[in-house]
């Protein structure tokens, strides 16, 4: 078989067995072998010894490989990576759920599998939220606070109640960490500030009405 058409792993086996002299392969094929070996954990001196070239040559090959594999920010590439992450997360979750259903496993083993299955789902949702693929409810509330009608006391009350409900749900689901607590407290302070501002406006209006009389 021509070395250009030979699978890299097969070629590598031929090189290591001595059937193929690595000095006979061209630069393109050599760099494919270098990439395979480094991905498997071999360092520069080890790769250089296998391919019978200098360490400097391998470092140049690695520089070319990194340059070739580099890519610029792309919306389409991001969508593909997110889709791949979501697919793998679902595969891991399904596998963990299957482990949790094994009858001869202990209760603790099944419980642990259930827990990690939920953890995979939770962290996927959080990652999609952080990347903007899913809404963050606290962000929505914050937007409502910043853009609300300050004369509408009912709106502020509803926001405060909704924030309390969200806090209870987060605590029940076990996701009420320190970061989320800080966000909720910040939003609660914004609501209180808005309510104080409205009260000040009401007092000023009453004073003005009293003075007009």
C-alpha atoms as one frame of an Amber mdcrd trajectory, in Angstrom:
protein
   0.000   0.000   0.000   1.242   3.491  -0.838   2.251   5.409   2.289   0.012
   8.324   1.244  -3.029   6.030   1.307  -2.032   4.054   4.402  -4.005   4.808
   7.606  -1.858   6.765  10.040  -2.065   4.140  12.805  -1.059   1.417  10.350
   1.813   3.554   9.092   2.913   4.210  12.656   2.919   0.470  13.369   5.021
  -0.079  10.227   7.481   2.587  11.377   7.768   1.142  14.878   8.250  -2.392
  13.512  10.979  -1.167  11.163   9.079  -2.078   7.984   8.911   1.579   6.918
  11.797   4.025   7.270  10.233   7.270   8.660  12.813   9.283   6.705  11.121
   8.148   3.511   7.741   9.744   4.284   6.981  13.276   3.128   6.371  16.279
   5.382   2.572  16.127   5.159   2.403  12.494   6.261   5.070  13.055   8.924
   3.042  15.882  10.450  -0.025  13.639  10.590   2.042  11.093  12.507   3.388
  13.846  14.783  -0.159  15.014  15.527  -1.277  11.461  16.330   1.658  10.766
  18.627   1.391  14.059  20.533  -2.355  13.563  21.009  -1.518  10.185  22.569
   0.838  11.887  25.042   4.279  11.526  23.448   6.663  14.447  23.986   8.947
  16.101  21.441  12.080  13.966  22.070  10.053  10.743  21.921   8.396  11.709
  18.623  11.742  12.809  17.185  13.285   9.457  18.117  10.438   7.488  16.498
  10.565   9.517  13.273  14.385   9.750  13.243  14.464  13.522  12.901  15.695
  16.341  15.140  13.726  17.842  18.008  13.784  21.113  16.092  11.990  19.493
  13.148   9.247  18.175  15.420   8.799  21.604  17.030   8.445  23.151  13.574
   5.907  20.461  12.699   3.929  21.226  15.862   3.967  24.931  15.034   2.586
  24.172  11.545  -0.059  21.849  13.019  -1.234  24.486  15.513  -1.314  27.109
  12.768  -3.322  24.794  10.508  -5.808  23.907  13.252  -6.357  27.498  14.362
  -9.791  29.001  13.683 -11.387  32.407  14.042 -14.555  33.144  16.068 -17.581
  32.028  14.085 -21.281  31.941  14.915 -21.756  28.786  12.866 -18.788  27.080
  14.547 -20.174  28.070  17.949 -23.544  26.539  17.075 -21.850  23.288  16.076
 -19.828  23.145  19.300 -22.908  23.895  21.415 -24.881  21.230  19.560 -22.077
  18.715  20.092 -21.887  19.582  23.802 -25.639  19.164  24.162 -25.586  15.805
  22.357 -22.748  14.467  24.527 -24.421  15.720  27.709 -27.622  13.904  26.763
 -25.621  10.733  26.032 -23.942  10.929  29.449 -27.269  11.602  31.162 -28.918
   8.632  29.444 -26.016   6.351  30.381 -26.201   7.432  34.026 -29.947   6.849
  34.070 -29.398   3.332  32.729 -26.894   2.731  35.537 -29.479   3.970  38.030
 -31.936   1.326  36.776 -29.623  -1.668  37.233 -31.466  -3.966  39.625 -28.501
  -5.690  41.256 -26.722  -2.449  42.181 -26.922  -1.015  45.685 -29.234   1.808
  46.697 -26.262   4.141  47.154 -24.936   3.310  43.674 -28.320   3.933  42.075
 -28.765   7.143  44.044 -25.323   8.349  42.993 -26.089   7.646  39.337 -29.391
   9.537  39.660 -27.583  12.447  41.291 -24.940  12.721  38.574 -27.608  12.391
  35.886 -29.381  15.399  37.386 -26.040  17.215  37.740 -25.292  16.759  34.017
 -28.719  18.179  33.130 -28.367  21.077  35.580 -24.891  22.057  34.399 -25.959
  21.832  30.746 -28.849  24.218  31.421 -26.543  26.601  33.299 -24.002  26.530
  30.470 -26.693  27.192  27.851 -27.958  30.069  30.002 -24.485  31.573  30.331
 -24.027  31.357  26.541 -27.368  33.046  25.881 -29.194  30.005  24.501 -31.640
  29.915  27.430 -33.075  32.858  29.402 -31.889  33.746  32.862 -35.007  34.604
  34.868 -33.156  36.905  37.290 -31.928  38.886  34.279 -35.531  39.298  33.134
 -36.533  40.535  36.572 -33.604  42.953  36.592 -34.697  44.315  33.229 -38.243
  44.770  34.541 -36.914  46.659  37.553 -34.808  49.017  35.503 -37.626  49.751
  33.039 -40.705  49.636  35.256 -43.180  52.461  35.739 -42.290  53.856  39.158
 -45.899  54.943  39.712 -47.044  51.342  39.524 -46.726  49.980  43.066 -48.469
  46.758  42.053 -45.684  45.989  39.556 -43.022  46.340  42.244 -45.000  44.111
  44.579 -45.375  41.468  41.898 -41.637  41.561  41.188 -40.850  41.159  44.874
 -43.228  38.193  45.151 -41.825  36.601  42.004 -38.299  36.982  43.333 -39.306
  35.242  46.572 -40.833  32.358  44.601 -37.698  32.012  42.472 -35.543  31.939
  45.581 -37.696  29.169  47.078 -37.546  27.105  43.863 -33.774  27.501  43.617
 -33.364  26.417  47.240 -35.625  23.406  46.715 -33.732  22.339  43.582 -30.382
  22.703  45.340 -29.012  25.411  43.023 -29.140  28.326  45.449 -25.393  28.908
  45.630 -23.648  32.045  46.907 -23.559  33.613  43.438 -27.302  33.247  42.926
 -27.965  34.474  46.460 -25.968  37.635  45.719 -27.960  38.231  42.519 -31.271
  37.767  44.306 -30.219  40.095  47.129 -29.088  42.695  44.585 -32.464  42.549
  42.831 -34.294  42.746  46.158 -32.347  45.902  47.022 -33.213  47.397  43.621
 -36.907  46.760  44.284 -36.656  48.370  47.726 -34.834  51.346  46.229 -37.552
  51.744  43.608 -40.241  51.563  46.290 -38.446  54.203  48.375 -38.179  56.416
  45.312 -41.889  56.065  44.653 -42.715  56.908  48.269 -40.573  60.028  48.057
 -42.410  61.076  44.891 -45.762  60.497  46.601 -44.716  62.597  49.627 -43.494
  65.417  47.389 -46.732  65.385  45.439 -48.771  65.551  48.657 -46.639  68.444
  49.930 -47.151  70.300  46.688 -50.900  69.732  46.841 -50.955  70.977  50.444
 -49.018  74.099  49.536 -51.362  74.841  46.629 -54.285  74.720  49.009
